[in-house]
Amino acid sequence: MRFTFPFVSRHRLLTVCLAGAAGVFSVTGWAAGADEKPFLAENDSAMNTMMNGMAIQPSGDVDHDFVGMMVPHHQGAIDMAQAELRYGHNEQLRRIAQEIIVEQQQEIAAMRLALGQPLPPSVASPDQLAPASAATAPSMSHHSMQMQKETP
């Protein structure tokens, strides 16, 4: 018997893999190298924040509840992708992580707009930040510069 899996986008697959890795290493206590511990800690924090955020109290409005659960889910993917950018070395995975950040931010905005919710203020998308423990200000790269609308 052959089993097939439905199409899974790259960002969802990476999110599941990163989440699984963070959960496995933090729960089982497997030995992690000193350079991997900050990555795993950030992913564990992202997972906990995401899971707590997704645990909403139903409002009676399916659409509102859907967005209420999906926004923290997407933000969790963004947080995990940022950890990959901070600590990862594989250039292909780093590019995928950058795509995840952009795509998930766009989806969050689209869901909020669909409900008529205001969008949060625009900020630069961090892609080359120092580890959270050492960061005092985001670094500026050509990837994190915002496009500004020209006024006539």
C-alpha positions in Angstrom: 0.0 0.0 0.0 1.3 3.4 -0.9 0.7 6.5 1.3 0.7 9.9 -0.2 0.8 13.3 1.6 -1.0 16.4 0.4 1.1 19.3 -0.9 2.9 21.0 1.9 4.5 24.4 1.2 8.1 25.0 2.1 7.4 27.4 4.9 4.9 25.0 6.6 7.4 22.1 6.2 10.2 24.2 7.7 8.0 25.4 10.5 7.0 21.8 11.4 10.6 20.7 11.2 11.9 23.5 13.4 9.1 23.2 15.8 9.7 19.4 16.1 13.4 19.9 16.6 12.9 22.5 19.3 10.3 20.3 21.0 12.4 17.1 20.8 15.5 18.7 22.1 13.9 20.7 24.8 11.6 17.9 26.1 14.0 14.9 25.9 17.1 16.8 27.1 19.2 15.4 24.2 22.6 16.9 24.3 22.9 20.0 22.1 26.1 21.7 21.2 26.9 25.1 22.8 26.3 26.8 19.5 22.9 25.1 19.1 21.5 25.8 22.6 20.5 29.5 21.9 18.8 28.4 18.7 16.9 25.7 20.5 16.0 28.0 23.3 14.6 30.6 20.9 12.6 28.0 19.1 11.2 26.6 22.3 10.2 30.2 23.3 8.6 30.7 19.9 6.6 27.5 20.2 5.4 28.2 23.7 4.4 31.8 22.7 2.6 30.5 19.6 0.8 27.7 21.4 -0.4 30.0 24.2 -1.5 32.6 21.6 -3.5 30.0 19.7 -5.5 29.0 22.8 -8.2 31.5 22.3 -11.6 31.7 24.0 -14.2 31.2 21.3 -16.1 34.4 20.5 -19.0 32.9 18.5 -17.6 34.4 15.3 -15.8 31.7 13.3 -13.9 34.2 11.1 -12.7 36.2 14.1 -11.6 33.0 16.0 -9.8 31.7 12.9 -7.8 34.8 12.6 -7.3 34.9 16.3 -5.6 31.4 16.1 -3.8 31.9 12.8 -2.0 35.2 13.7 0.0 33.6 16.6 0.6 30.6 14.4 2.1 32.7 11.6 4.0 34.8 14.1 5.5 31.6 15.5 6.7 30.7 12.0 8.2 34.2 11.7 10.0 33.9 15.1 11.4 30.4 14.2 12.5 31.7 10.8 14.3 34.6 12.4 16.1 32.1 14.7 17.2 30.2 11.6 18.6 33.5 10.2 20.5 34.2 13.4 22.0 30.8 13.8 21.7 28.8 10.6 24.5 28.3 8.1 22.7 26.6 5.2 22.1 29.3 2.6 19.2 27.5 1.0 17.4 27.2 4.4 18.3 30.8 5.2 16.6 31.9 1.9 13.6 29.8 2.8 13.5 31.4 6.2 13.5 34.9 4.6 10.6 33.8 2.4 8.7 32.5 5.4 9.1 35.9 7.1 7.7 37.8 4.1 4.9 35.4 3.3 3.7 35.0 6.9 3.7 38.8 7.4 1.7 39.2 4.2 -0.8 36.6 5.3 -1.2 38.2 8.8 -1.9 41.5 7.1 -4.4 39.9 4.6 -6.3 38.2 7.4 -6.5 41.4 9.5 -7.6 43.4 6.5 -10.3 40.8 5.7 -11.8 41.4 9.2 -11.4 45.2 9.0 -8.8 45.2 11.7 -6.1 47.8 11.8 -2.7 46.8 10.7 0.2 47.2 13.2 2.8 49.8 12.3 5.3 48.9 9.7 8.8 47.9 10.9 11.8 46.6 9.2 11.9 42.8 8.7 15.0 41.6 10.7 16.9 39.1 8.8 20.4 39.4 10.1 19.8 40.1 13.8 22.4 39.2 16.4 21.1 36.6 18.9 18.4 37.9 21.1 20.6 37.8 24.2 23.2 40.0 22.6 21.0 42.2 20.4 20.6 45.8 21.4 19.4 47.1 18.0 18.6 45.5 14.7 21.3 45.5 12.1 20.5 47.2 8.9 21.0 45.4 5.6 19.5 45.8 2.2 17.0 43.1 3.1 15.7 45.0 6.1 15.2 48.4 4.6 11.6 49.5 4.2 10.2 50.9 1.0 8.6 54.3 1.6 5.8 55.7 -0.4 6.7 59.0 -2.1 4.4 61.9 -1.6 3.9 64.4 -4.4 
